[in-house]
Amino acid sequence: MREHEDFRDDRLKTWCIHCGAAIADIESNRDHVPTKSLLTKALRERGANYDKGAGGVMDYLPQVVVCRRCNSGFSSDENYLLCVLHAVMAGSLYPDPQSHPEAAAILRSNRNVVRALKRRPDGQLLLFENVAPFTLYPDPERVSRVVVKNARGHAYHEIGEPLLEAPDHVAFVPLEQLSPEQRDTFEAAGSDGELAVWPEVGSRMTVQLFDEQAMVGGWLTVEPGRYRYSIDWSDAVIVKTVIWEYLATETRWDH
Ligand SMILES: [Zn+2]
């Protein structure tokens, strides 16, 4: 994505958006939103080069400053979600390294996650592995923490809203499980491009709105096929994301 400077008042950049701690008083660092591991290695490398001052103008990956403790506190759940996605896309907890090298490598090095995913909600382990239809029992709490972390980050990065409260609603579902009507509603980000409320002047979203390349149908694409998000702040703040064109998420903060 193209980097846009954030011209808002510096007072807004004072707190960790996750725990509310004053950034000035604690160790902080930059956290990628979305979670960096959800993007391809090629794009992550381009993003790292951009941060060092090299790389192309479109290689910026969105980042927000958060406290160090929160930043590292998310990594285990982020890793968990990555395992879930790889298992689902490969259709197995033990993917063939030939056909799914990345999935095979990640699941192989996360045996504890694989074991946890095989457990049914009643605690019983699956008797047969790799049976069709392939069923997983991901822990919704862990997935939810990653979804909310990224939603908070997107809202802060684009419209400068530090949403310190817990969201009023978090949902995620495979896109394919939405009915055609639900899918239309979900995809209609914002309100047909006719936003009732303009973002705060100087926020990144004011610039994105005029950048037709950046924003298509109300969606900002970080990497095609990997991650896109939209933010609607006309009433409540609603952040939607689509991860790997598979998982649709929606996080809402009512005012
Ligand atoms: Zn924090």
Residues whose N, C-alpha, C, O or C-beta is under 5 A from the ligand:
A	BS01	ZN	C16 H18 C19 G20 C67 C70
